[in-house]
Amino acid sequence: MITISADAKTQVEKLMSEANLSNDYFIRVSVVGGGCSGLTYKMDFDNENQPDDQEFEDKGLKLITDLKSFLYLCGTELSFSRGLDGQGFHFVNPNAVRTCGCGESFAV
């Protein structure tokens, strides 16, 4: 399962409202190759399901990932930080064994 924190939910709803996105849109999260640790997270708004999508709902928001990415993201929480180390979305991934210093990439 992939979950979302309350702060991240609030921020996602704000961004969707500012972009005038309808309720047909959802959060698509995925993992792509790159970064100094080997893998990076990707997050977009989407409104089209793909055949191998894994769908989750948490706190009233739909989160979707492809099957390959789900293998890396299982148990991950999408969070949002307003801290001194930078404001933005963060993935709290229990599967990551190493992350880079900037937190943008990870390895399993």
C-alpha positions as CSV (number, residue, x, y, z in Angstrom):
1,M,0.0,0.0,0.0
2,I,1.1,3.6,-0.6
3,T,-0.2,6.2,1.8
4,I,-0.3,10.0,2.1
5,S,0.2,12.2,5.2
6,A,-2.3,14.8,6.2
7,D,0.1,17.7,5.3
8,A,0.8,16.2,1.9
9,K,-3.0,15.7,1.3
10,T,-3.6,19.3,2.1
11,Q,-0.8,20.4,-0.3
12,V,-2.0,18.1,-3.1
13,E,-5.6,19.4,-2.8
14,K,-4.2,23.0,-3.0
15,L,-2.1,22.3,-6.1
16,M,-5.0,20.5,-7.8
17,S,-7.3,23.4,-7.0
18,E,-4.8,26.0,-8.3
19,A,-4.4,23.9,-11.6
20,N,-8.2,23.6,-11.9
21,L,-8.0,19.8,-12.1
22,S,-11.3,17.9,-11.9
23,N,-12.0,15.0,-9.5
24,D,-11.1,12.6,-12.3
25,Y,-7.4,13.3,-11.6
26,F,-5.3,11.4,-9.2
27,I,-1.7,11.3,-8.0
28,R,0.6,9.1,-10.0
29,V,3.8,8.1,-8.2
30,S,6.6,6.1,-9.8
31,V,10.3,5.2,-9.7
32,V,12.7,5.9,-12.5
33,G,16.4,5.3,-12.9
34,G,18.7,8.2,-12.1
35,G,20.2,10.3,-9.3
36,C,23.4,9.6,-7.4
37,S,21.9,6.6,-5.5
38,G,20.4,5.0,-8.6
39,L,16.6,5.5,-8.4
40,T,14.5,8.6,-8.2
41,Y,10.9,9.3,-7.3
42,K,8.5,10.9,-9.7
43,M,5.1,12.4,-8.9
44,D,2.5,13.8,-11.3
45,F,-1.2,14.4,-11.7
46,D,-2.9,12.0,-14.2
47,N,-6.4,11.1,-15.2
48,E,-5.7,8.0,-17.3
49,N,-5.2,4.5,-15.9
50,Q,-2.8,2.0,-17.4
51,P,-3.3,-1.7,-17.6
52,D,-0.7,-2.6,-14.9
53,D,-1.6,0.2,-12.5
54,Q,-1.9,-0.5,-8.8
55,E,-4.5,1.7,-7.2
56,F,-4.7,2.9,-3.5
57,E,-6.9,5.3,-1.7
58,D,-5.9,7.1,1.5
59,K,-7.5,10.0,3.2
60,G,-9.9,10.4,0.3
61,L,-7.1,10.7,-2.4
62,K,-6.4,8.2,-5.1
63,L,-2.7,7.2,-5.5
64,I,-1.7,5.1,-8.5
65,T,1.6,3.5,-9.4
66,D,2.7,1.1,-12.1
67,L,3.5,-2.5,-11.0
68,K,7.2,-2.2,-11.5
69,S,7.4,1.0,-9.3
70,F,5.1,-0.6,-6.7
71,L,7.8,-3.2,-6.0
72,Y,10.0,-0.3,-4.8
73,L,7.2,1.8,-3.2
74,C,5.3,-0.8,-1.2
75,G,4.7,0.7,2.3
76,T,5.8,4.2,1.3
77,E,4.2,7.3,2.6
78,L,4.1,10.5,0.6
79,S,4.7,13.3,3.1
80,F,5.1,17.1,2.9
81,S,7.7,19.1,4.9
82,R,7.9,22.8,5.7
83,G,11.1,22.3,7.7
84,L,14.4,24.1,7.7
85,D,15.9,21.4,5.4
86,G,13.5,22.5,2.6
87,Q,9.9,22.6,1.8
88,G,8.4,20.0,-0.5
89,F,7.1,16.5,-1.0
90,H,9.1,13.6,0.4
91,F,8.8,9.9,0.1
92,V,9.2,8.0,3.4
93,N,10.2,4.6,1.9
94,P,10.9,1.7,4.3
95,N,12.5,-0.2,1.4
96,A,15.3,2.3,0.8
97,V,18.6,1.1,2.2
98,R,20.5,4.2,1.1
99,T,19.5,7.7,0.1
100,C,21.6,10.6,-1.3
101,G,22.4,13.7,0.7
102,C,19.8,15.8,-1.0
103,G,17.1,13.1,-0.5
104,E,16.2,13.1,-4.2
105,S,17.4,9.5,-5.0
106,F,17.6,6.1,-3.2
107,A,18.7,2.5,-3.6
108,V,17.2,-0.7,-2.4
